[in-house]
Amino acid sequence: MSPRIRSYSTVPGFFVQDNPDVDPIVIGAVPPRFGLIDDSKDRWYNLGRKITRMNEDADNQTSHKVLILGRHGEGFHNIGEAKYGTKAWDNYWSKLNGDGEIIWGPDPKLTTLGEEQARIVNQEWKNELSFGLSVPASRYCSPLTRATRTCLLTFDGLPTSAEHPVVIVENCREEYGEHTCDKRNSKSWISAHLPDFVFEEGFTEEDEIWTANERETHAHAASRAKTTLDMIFDSDDNDFCLVISITAHGGIINGLLTAVGRKRYALTTGGVLPLVVKSTSLQ
C-alpha cells in the first residue's frame, strides 16, 4: 500500500501559545500547564476527551493529535553565537569547532544552564501528572547531543515504559550544513551513550547529510518536518497515541510550524510549544 498524501493544519484554542498576538517572551519558555488554557483539576483528561471526540466525529481521512514540541536547553554553540553576534557567528565562527575558550562543534553538549532548563521542564511534567497528563507512549528525538540530553533529563524519574522507548529520528535534527554544531555523532557513539534509546529504521552509522559548504534552507527543513509528521500520523495508532513528544531544535520546530501552516515561533532554549495538529488525507 502506498503511503497516504497528507496535508496539515492546527486547531487553535487549547493553549496560550495558539494566540499569535501574544509575544512568546510574555508567555515564557515553560508556562504553567505547558500553556494549556484549561486550569481545572481534570484538564488533561478533558483535553484527551476532546481530541478523542474530534477524531470520532471526523471522517476516515481526518485525524488529530497533540504534539508537545520541546527545544533543547542551552548548548555551548548558543554561548558562542551570543558571544560574537548572529552575523559574525553565521559568517565565520559557526564554521569552526570553537574559539580556544568554548568548544561548540561538532555536536556540542548542554551548558549547566541548559541542563537546568531541561530540569525545569521535567518538574512541570511531574507537576501535571496528577492532573491527567501522562508521558506519551510515542517520544521522538533529534540525534544531536543537546537534544538527546534534554530529552533524557525531561523524562527523568517519570513513569515511562521500556516498551515505549525514545526513538531517535534523523529528520528531527536541526537545520544542517556549514555550522559544525549541527554535525552529529555516529550511530555507534549515540547508542553507547544512550542504551535505552532506539533508532528509527534506516538510521545511518555516519552523518551522511551534513556538508561543510552548504546550509539547509528553511523550505527544505519544512519538507523534512512534513516527512516526520507523515511518519507520526501513519505509524502511531490514533486511539493509543493522542499525545506525541518531540525533542528537537528551534529551526526544525519552525519547519514543523511551516508544515502545519502556522507562522514561526521564537521558542527559547529549553522552551515547550504544544499544539493540536489536524491531518487530512488527500487520497
C-alpha positions as CSV (number, residue, x, y, z in Angstrom):
1,M,0.0,0.0,0.0
2,S,1.4,3.4,-1.0
3,P,1.7,6.0,1.8
4,R,-1.0,8.5,2.2
5,I,-0.6,12.0,1.0
6,R,-1.5,14.3,3.8
7,S,-2.0,18.0,4.5
8,Y,-1.7,19.5,7.9
9,S,-3.2,22.4,9.9
10,T,-3.6,23.3,13.5
11,V,-6.7,23.6,15.7
12,P,-6.3,26.7,18.0
13,G,-7.9,27.5,21.2
14,F,-6.3,24.9,23.5
15,F,-3.0,26.5,24.5
16,V,-2.0,30.1,25.2
17,Q,0.7,29.7,22.5
18,D,-2.1,29.4,20.0
19,N,-2.7,33.2,20.1
20,P,-0.5,34.8,17.5
21,D,-0.9,38.2,19.1
22,V,0.8,37.2,22.4
23,D,4.6,37.6,22.5
24,P,6.4,34.3,23.2
25,I,8.6,36.3,25.7
26,V,5.4,37.2,27.6
27,I,4.3,33.6,27.6
28,G,7.6,32.3,28.8
29,A,9.6,29.2,27.9
30,V,7.7,26.8,30.1
31,P,4.4,28.4,31.1
32,P,2.2,26.8,33.8
33,R,0.5,23.6,32.4
34,F,2.7,23.9,29.4
35,G,0.3,26.6,28.3
36,L,-2.9,24.6,28.5
37,I,-5.7,27.1,28.9
38,D,-7.9,24.8,30.9
39,D,-6.8,25.0,34.5
40,S,-9.3,22.6,36.1
41,K,-8.1,19.6,38.0
42,D,-9.2,17.3,35.2
43,R,-7.6,19.5,32.5
44,W,-5.5,16.8,30.7
45,Y,-8.3,14.3,30.9
46,N,-10.6,17.0,29.3
47,L,-8.1,17.6,26.5
48,G,-7.9,13.9,25.8
49,R,-11.6,13.5,25.7
50,K,-11.9,16.5,23.3
51,I,-9.3,15.1,20.9
52,T,-10.9,11.7,21.0
53,R,-14.3,13.2,20.3
54,M,-12.8,15.2,17.4
55,N,-11.4,12.0,15.9
56,E,-14.7,10.2,16.4
57,D,-16.6,12.9,14.7
58,A,-14.2,13.3,11.8
59,D,-14.3,11.3,8.6
60,N,-11.9,8.5,7.8
61,Q,-9.5,10.9,6.1
62,T,-9.0,13.1,9.1
63,S,-7.3,12.7,12.5
64,H,-5.9,14.9,15.3
65,K,-3.0,14.6,17.7
66,V,-1.4,16.8,20.4
67,L,2.2,17.5,19.7
68,I,4.4,18.7,22.6
69,L,7.5,20.2,21.0
70,G,10.5,20.7,23.2
71,R,13.5,22.8,22.2
72,H,16.8,21.6,23.7
73,G,18.4,23.5,26.6
74,E,21.2,26.0,26.1
75,G,24.2,24.5,24.3
76,F,27.7,25.7,24.0
77,H,27.0,26.8,20.5
78,N,24.4,29.2,21.8
79,I,27.0,30.7,24.1
80,G,29.3,31.1,21.0
81,E,26.6,32.9,19.0
82,A,25.8,35.2,21.9
83,K,29.4,36.0,22.3
84,Y,30.1,37.0,18.7
85,G,26.6,38.0,17.5
86,T,24.5,36.2,14.9
87,K,26.0,37.8,11.8
88,A,29.6,37.0,12.8
89,W,28.5,33.6,14.0
90,D,26.8,32.7,10.7
91,N,29.6,34.1,8.6
92,Y,32.6,32.8,10.4
93,W,32.6,31.4,13.9
94,S,29.9,28.7,13.4
95,K,32.1,27.1,10.8
96,L,34.8,26.4,13.3
97,N,34.8,23.9,16.2
98,G,35.5,26.6,18.8
99,D,37.5,29.7,19.6
100,G,40.0,28.4,22.1
101,E,37.8,29.1,25.1
102,I,34.5,27.4,24.0
103,I,34.1,24.2,22.1
104,W,30.9,24.1,20.1
105,G,31.5,21.6,17.4
106,P,30.9,19.0,16.3
107,D,27.7,18.2,18.2
108,P,28.1,20.3,21.4
109,K,26.8,19.5,24.9
110,L,24.4,21.3,27.1
111,T,25.7,24.1,29.3
112,T,25.0,24.0,33.1
113,L,22.1,26.4,32.3
114,G,20.9,24.1,29.5
115,E,20.7,21.2,31.9
116,E,18.8,23.3,34.4
117,Q,16.3,24.4,31.7
118,A,15.6,20.7,30.9
119,R,15.0,20.0,34.6
120,I,12.5,22.8,34.8
121,V,10.6,21.1,32.0
122,N,10.9,17.8,33.9
123,Q,9.4,19.4,37.0
124,E,6.4,20.7,35.0
125,W,5.8,17.2,33.7
126,K,5.8,16.0,37.3
127,N,3.5,18.8,38.4
128,E,0.9,17.9,35.7
129,L,0.8,14.1,36.3
130,S,-1.8,14.5,39.0
131,F,-4.0,16.5,36.6
132,G,-4.1,13.7,33.9
133,L,-1.0,14.3,31.9
134,S,0.8,11.0,31.0
135,V,4.2,10.5,29.5
136,P,3.5,10.0,25.8
137,A,3.9,6.4,24.5
138,S,5.5,8.0,21.4
139,R,8.5,10.1,22.1
140,Y,10.8,11.2,19.3
141,C,14.1,13.0,19.5
142,S,16.8,14.6,17.3
143,P,20.1,12.6,17.3
144,L,22.1,15.7,18.3
145,T,23.6,15.5,21.8
146,R,22.0,18.7,23.1
147,A,18.6,17.3,22.2
148,T,19.1,13.7,23.5
149,R,20.4,15.1,26.8
150,T,17.5,17.4,27.1
151,C,15.1,14.5,26.4
152,L,16.8,12.3,28.9
153,L,16.5,15.0,31.6
154,T,13.0,15.9,30.6
155,F,11.6,12.5,31.4
156,D,14.0,11.6,34.2
157,G,12.1,10.0,37.1
158,L,8.8,10.0,35.2
159,P,6.7,6.8,34.7
160,T,8.0,5.7,31.4
161,S,7.7,2.2,29.9
162,A,10.6,0.1,28.5
163,E,8.1,-1.0,25.8
164,H,7.9,2.6,24.6
165,P,11.5,4.0,24.4
166,V,12.5,7.3,22.9
167,V,13.0,6.9,19.1
168,I,15.9,8.9,17.5
169,V,14.8,10.3,14.2
170,E,17.2,11.8,11.7
171,N,14.6,14.3,10.4
172,C,14.1,15.8,13.9
173,R,17.7,17.2,13.8
174,E,18.4,20.9,13.3
175,E,18.8,22.7,10.0
176,Y,22.2,21.3,8.9
177,G,25.3,22.2,7.0
178,E,28.2,24.7,7.5
179,H,27.6,25.1,11.2
180,T,29.8,22.4,13.0
181,C,27.3,22.4,15.9
182,D,24.8,20.7,13.6
183,K,27.0,17.8,12.6
184,R,26.0,14.7,14.6
185,N,28.0,11.9,16.2
186,S,28.0,8.3,14.8
187,K,25.1,5.9,15.5
188,S,27.5,3.7,17.5
189,W,28.5,6.7,19.7
190,I,24.9,7.7,20.3
191,S,23.9,4.1,21.1
192,A,26.8,3.6,23.5
193,H,25.8,6.8,25.4
194,L,22.1,6.3,25.2
195,P,21.5,2.5,25.5
196,D,17.8,2.9,26.4
197,F,17.0,4.9,23.2
198,V,16.3,3.2,19.9
199,F,16.8,4.4,16.3
200,E,14.3,4.7,13.5
201,E,14.6,2.2,10.7
202,G,17.4,3.1,8.3
203,F,19.3,5.4,10.6
204,T,22.8,5.5,9.2
205,E,26.1,4.9,11.0
206,E,27.7,8.2,10.0
207,D,26.2,11.6,9.3
208,E,25.6,11.5,5.6
209,I,23.7,14.7,5.1
210,W,25.8,17.4,6.8
211,T,28.1,19.3,4.4
212,A,30.7,22.0,5.2
213,N,29.8,24.3,2.3
214,E,26.0,24.5,2.1
215,R,23.4,25.4,4.7
216,E,20.0,23.8,4.6
217,T,17.2,26.2,3.6
218,H,14.1,26.9,5.7
219,A,12.0,25.4,2.9
220,H,13.9,22.1,2.9
221,A,13.7,21.9,6.7
222,A,10.0,22.3,6.4
223,S,9.9,19.5,3.9
224,R,11.8,17.3,6.3
225,A,9.5,18.2,9.1
226,K,6.5,17.2,7.0
227,T,8.1,13.8,6.4
228,T,8.3,13.5,10.2
229,L,4.6,14.4,10.5
230,D,3.8,11.8,7.9
231,M,5.7,9.2,9.8
232,I,3.9,10.1,13.0
233,F,0.4,10.1,11.6
234,D,1.0,6.9,9.5
235,S,2.5,4.8,12.3
236,D,1.1,6.0,15.6
237,D,-2.3,4.4,16.5
238,N,-4.9,7.2,16.6
239,D,-6.6,5.9,19.8
240,F,-3.4,4.9,21.7
241,C,-1.1,7.8,20.8
242,L,-3.1,11.0,21.0
243,V,-0.2,12.9,22.6
244,I,3.3,12.9,20.9
245,S,6.5,14.3,22.3
246,I,9.2,15.7,20.0
247,T,12.5,17.0,21.4
248,A,14.4,19.0,18.8
249,H,15.7,22.4,17.8
250,G,14.5,25.9,17.0
251,G,15.0,25.6,13.3
252,I,13.3,22.3,12.7
253,I,10.4,23.2,15.1
254,N,9.8,26.2,13.0
255,G,9.9,23.8,10.0
256,L,7.1,21.8,11.7
257,L,5.1,25.0,12.2
258,T,5.5,25.9,8.5
259,A,4.4,22.4,7.6
260,V,1.2,22.8,9.5
261,G,0.5,26.3,8.2
262,R,1.5,28.3,11.3
263,K,3.9,31.2,11.5
264,R,7.3,30.9,13.0
265,Y,7.6,31.0,16.8
266,A,10.5,32.3,18.8
267,L,10.8,29.4,21.2
268,T,13.7,30.0,23.6
269,T,16.2,27.3,24.6
270,G,14.5,24.8,27.0
271,G,11.1,26.0,25.8
272,V,8.0,23.9,25.2
273,L,5.4,24.5,22.5
274,P,2.3,22.3,22.4
275,L,-0.2,22.4,19.6
276,V,-3.1,20.3,18.3
277,V,-2.4,19.2,14.7
278,K,-5.1,18.1,12.2
279,S,-4.1,15.7,9.4
280,T,-6.2,15.4,6.3
281,S,-5.5,12.6,3.8
282,L,-5.7,13.7,0.2
283,Q,-6.0,10.2,-1.2
